[in-house]
C-alpha cells in the first residue's frame, strides 16, 4: 500500500504528513495494489478520501475480501460480494480490475466453482484472477482450461514473478520473510484479457532487478502493441526502492513504445524544490 513512511524523504516529499501519503504516492506512480481490502472493507468516508486524493488515470487494483476468496472459496458469497462492490463503486474510473486472489489449495478440480462465480459477477467491473496452485503453472492440459475460462470471459490473469527474490540473498529479516511467505511458482506470461497484471517481486538491491525485468519490458511492449493496457507492480522484500524501480521500469517501456511518460515526480526534499535565481 501507499502509507510507507520509509518512502518519505526518499521517494515522497519530506513534508508529506501522516495520513496524506496517498496524495504524494499518486504523484509518483499511477496504480496501487489495494491489499488492505483483503482484510477489511473500508468505510464510505475513506473511499471518498481515496478518490479525492488521486488524479484521473490513477487506478486502484483491489483484492476481494478474504471472506469471499479464502473462507467461502467463492461459494455462497453473493451478499458479501454485493456489499463490497457497493462500497467501492463510488471510486468510479479510479477502479482497475478487481483481483480474485485464490489460495494455493484452490486446485484444478475447483475450476467449475470459479466459472460459476465469474458468471455471476457484474460486467460493470473489470476482473482479474491470481492462482497459486502449482498445477495452474505447469502448462499443458491442466493449465489450459484455466486460461480458456479466463479468455472466454475476458478476465485478466495475474502473473506472479518471484524468481528474483528466490535467486537473491536471504539475510535480512525482510528477505527471510519473503523467502518464507512469497509464492514460488513458475512464471506464466499469459494475457487473457485487456489489462494483464504482473506482480514482480525483486531483490533488495535495486541494481539487481533490471536484468530480471528486461523480458517483461519486451512483453509489456508487445501487449501495448496489441491494444492491451497492462498493469505492472514491482516490489522488493523491504519495498524501500519500489517506487524508484516502478519509474525506472516505466521509462524503459516508454523508450520502446508510444506509452506516455509519467509526470515528473515531485521534489523529495525542500532543498530539491528551491528555485535559484
Number of C-alpha atoms within 10 A of each C-alpha: 11 17 14 14 16 13 22 20 15 16 22 26 21 15 12 18 12 11 9 14 20 23 20 22 27 20 18 20 19 19 20 20 19 17 16 14 17 19 12 13 17 13 10 13 9 12 17 13 14 17 21 13 17 20 14 10 12 18 24 21 22 23 22 26 22 19 16 21 20 19 12 11 19 22 14 11 15 13 10 13 17 12 11 16 17 10 16 20 14 14 17 11 13 19 20 23 22 21 26 25 21 21 16 15 13 19 15 16 8 12 14 12 14 20 15 12 16 19 11 9 15 11 10 7 13 19 24 24 22 18 22 20 17 18 17 23 17 15 13 10 10 14 16 14 14 20 18 12 17 22 16 10 15 17 24 26 28 25 24 23 23 23 18 19 24 18 11 16 14 18 9 12 11 15 20 14 14 20 19 12 9 14 17 16 19 18 13 16 16 15 23 21 21 20 25 24 27 21 16 22 23 27 27 24 13 14 9 13 21 16 10 15 17 13 11 19 19 13 17 23 23 14 17 17 13 10 11 16 17 18 19 21 18 21 20 23 23 16 19 19 20 21 21 18 21 17 19 13 20 19 17 15 22 16 12 13 14 11 15 11 12 14 10 10 16 15 16 18 16 11 8 10 11 9 6 4 3
